[in-house]
Amino acid sequence: MTLRLAFLGIGLMSKAITRNLVLYGNLENPLTIYNRTKSYAEEHATVIGHSRVVDTINEAVLDSDIIWSCLQDQDAVSSTFESILTIDIKGKLFIESSTITPGKTDDIAKRVLSAGGEFVALPVMGEPSLAELRLLICIAAGSLDSVERIKPYIVGVEHNNSVGQSMVDLSGEEPGKASLLKLMGNVVIMTTMETVAEVNPIVDVTKARILTSHVLALAKSTGASVKAYEVAVEHLKVVETHAGGTADINGIYGAVRLESSLPYKNGSE
C-alpha cells in the first residue's frame, strides 16, 4: 500500500522540512498539509507543489498513514493531540518534532499507543537555514519498527538525504529520551555561544574570513566535508556586506535573522 503523509504546522522549520519531503522524500501521494492559518498553508503548498491543504487537524489525520507534527510550543502540541485522540487512530504513525519536555513527550506517546497508534519522537538539531540544506541532525526514539518506517523520510535511500544529514537512532528507548537529548544539546549550544561571545569581540569579520579561507583550503586538500562550516562562511559574507569588515562574528546571528525575513538586529531596528 502506498503510504499517505500529512504534516501539521507550517512554521519556518516546517516550511523547509515539507519542501524537502516533496523534493526528496519519494512521495507517491501529495503531501497533506494543515496549519491553523489556512491561507499560510495554501501559499506554501503553491510554492512546493505536490501537496494539498485541509481544513482541520482531524481531516489530515483521517486521510493519512503517517502524521508529522512540528508546532510552535507545548500548548499547541497538547491541544493538537487532544483533538487527534478523539478519533480512531489505529495503525497510524505519529512523528512529533516540536520542542517539548520529555515528560510531555512520554505522556502523549503512551496515549497514542493506548489508542492503537504508533509514535516516534523526532526533535531536530539545527535551524531553518540548515533544514533547507538538509543538514538537520534528527533524534529518533520509539519502537524499532516505527523508527525503521520513518527512516526513508529522514535520511532517504541510497545516501540521498531527504530531511537530515544524519539520524541519532534511539530505537527501543522511551520517546522522551529524544526530547531530553534535544534539550541537552541546547545546553551545549547555549554554553558554547556564551563562551564564544566572551572572546569573539576581538575577532572582526575580516580576520575571521582569513581564518575560514585556511580552513576551507585544508578541508579541500583532505577531501573533508564541512558543509555546516561552509554555511557559516556564507553567513560571514552577509555580515561583512551588511555591517562592514570590522563587525564581529556575532553578526552571524543577524545573517540568520535576515534569512528568516527578520531585521538584522533584534527589535525594530
N, C-alpha and C positions, 0 to 999 in steps of 0.2 A: 504494500500500500504506500502511495506517495504521501509523505508527511506534509502537514499544513502548519505553518509557523505564524505566530502572532507576536507583536511587540507592543507593550503597554508603556506609554510615556515617551514624549519626544522633547527631551532637553538637549543641551549641546553634546553631551556624551552619546546619547541615544541617536542623535542625527548621524553621527559618524559611524556608529555600530550598524545601524539599519542600512545605511548606504553601502557599507562593505558586505553586509549579508546579501543584499541584492546583487552586487557586482561579483562577489567571490564565493558565496555560500551554496552555489549549485541548487538554488530553489526552483523546483519544478512548478509549484503553485505560487501565485502572487503573495507577497508578504502582507499580512493583515495588520493594520496599524490603528491603535486607539490613543487618543490624547484628550485630556479634559477640554482643552480649547480645540474644537474640531477644525477650525479654519487653518490653524497652525499645522495640524497633521496633513490636511489636504494640500497645502502649499508644499510641504516636504515630500509627499507622495508624488506630486507632479515632477519634482526635481529628480528623484531617484528612480522613478519608473517601477514597473513590475510589482506594484503594491496597490492596496485598496484600503480605504478608511471606513471604519464602522462607528456607529453612534454610541455604543455602550461597552463597558468592560465585559459584561456577560456575553454579549454578542460575539466579541472577539474570542472569548474562551470557548464557547459552544462550537464555533466554526473551526477550531484549531486542535492540533495534537500536541504541539509544544508551545508554551506561552512564556515569553521572556519579558520580565519587567525591570525597568531601571527608572526609579521615581525620585522625586525631589527630596523627600525626607521620610522619617519613620512613620509619621502620622499618615502620610499618603499611602505608604505600604500597608499599614494596618487597615485603613478604610477600604483599600482595593481588595485585600483578601477577605475582609468581612463580606463584601459583595460576592466575590467568587465562590465562597463556601456556602452560598445559598442555593447553588445549582449542582447538578450532577457532574463531577469531575473525574469519574472513574477512568483510569487508563491515560489520563492527560499528564504531561510532564511540565513542571513549572521551573523556570530558571529565574533566580532573583539576584539582581546585580546592584541594588540600591545599597547605600551606606547606612546600615542599621546595626544595632547591638547584637552580640552573639546570642543573648537570651531571647530576643525577639525573633531572630532567625530560627532558632530551635523550636520556639513556640509555633510559628507558622508552619514549619516543616512537619511537626507532629500532627497538626490539624489537617494538613493536606494529605499526609499518608493515611490518617484515620478515615478520610473520606474516599480512599481508593486511588488517589493520585500519586505522582512521583514528584520529588523535589530535589533540586540541586542549587546550593548557594554558590554564586559566581561573582563575588566582588572583583573589581579590576584595579590594577595599579597603573597609573598614567593619567594624563589629562587629555582633553578633546583633540588637541593637535596631534598627539601620539596615536589616538584612536583612529584618526583619519588615515594615518600611515600604516595602520595595522600593527602597531608596536606595543599594544597593551600586554601586560602580564595578567593573566586571568587565573584566579584561585578557585578551584572547583572542589566542593565537598558534598557528599551524598553517597547513595549506594553505588557500587561498582558498575552495575548495569546502566543506571541512569547517567552517570558521568560518561560512560562509553558512548551513549546515544547522542550526547551533545558535542562530542569532540570534533566531528566534521564541521560544525558551525564555528568552532573556536580556532583551531589550528589547521583546518582544511584537510585536504587529501593530497598526497604526493608532494608534501612540503609547500603547498600553496596556501599561505595563511589566509584565513577568512576574516577573523576579527583581531586575533592577538598573535604576537610573535612567539609566545610560549604559554604553557598552562601548568600551574602548580597543581599536581594531581593529589588530592586528599581523599581519594575514593575509600569508602568504608568508615570515614570519620563522620561525627555529627556535623550537620551543616554549619552550626555556629562556629566551628573551628576556622572555617574560611573567613567569616566576618572578623574573628579575633585576629587572624593573621593580617588582614587588611588594616585593622586599627593599629596593630603593632608596626606595620610598615609605615603608617602615617607618623608614628612617633619617631621612627628613624629619619624620615624625610624632614620633619619639623626641626629636630635637633641638629641635623646636618645643615639645614638652612640657617639656623641660628649661629652655628659655628662659622659658616661661610660669611654671613652678614657682618660678623665682628672683625673679619680680616680683609674683606674684599674692597672696602673703600679706597685702599691704596693701590688697587689694580684697576686702571682705567681700561676702557674698551679697546683702545689701540694696542696696548700691551697684551691684552687677552687675545686679540686677533693674531698677534705674532706667535703666541704660545699655541693657539689652535692650529696654525699652519704647520707647526712642527709635529704636532700630534697626528694630524691627518696624513702628513707625509710618511710618518713612521707606520701608521696603520696600512697605508697603501703598499709600502715596501714589504710588509709581512703578510699581506693578504687578509688582515683582520677586518671584521665587520664592526663598525662603531656608529650604527645608524642613529641612535639617540644622541650621541655626541654631535653628529652632523646636523641634527635638528637644532641643537643648542648653538652651533656656529651660525646657522641661518638666522636665529634669533638675535645673535650679537650684531649681525649686519643691520637688522632692523633698528636695534638700539642706536648704532652709530649714525644711521640715516636720520633717526628721529631726534636724538639728543646730542649728537656730536661725539667725537672721539674721546673726549675727557669724561664722559659718563662712565659710571662703574657698572660692573656686571650684574648688579641688582636689576638693571634695566631689562633683563630677560623677562622678568615678571611683567613689565609693561608691554613687551613684544607679544607675549601670550595673550594679554588682555586685548590688544588690537585685533588679534586673530579671532577673538570671541566677540567682536563688534562692540567692545567696551573702550572707554577712554584709556589713553596710555597710562595715566595716573589714576589713583583712587579718587573718589569724589566727583565733582562736576567740572574738573579742570579739562 
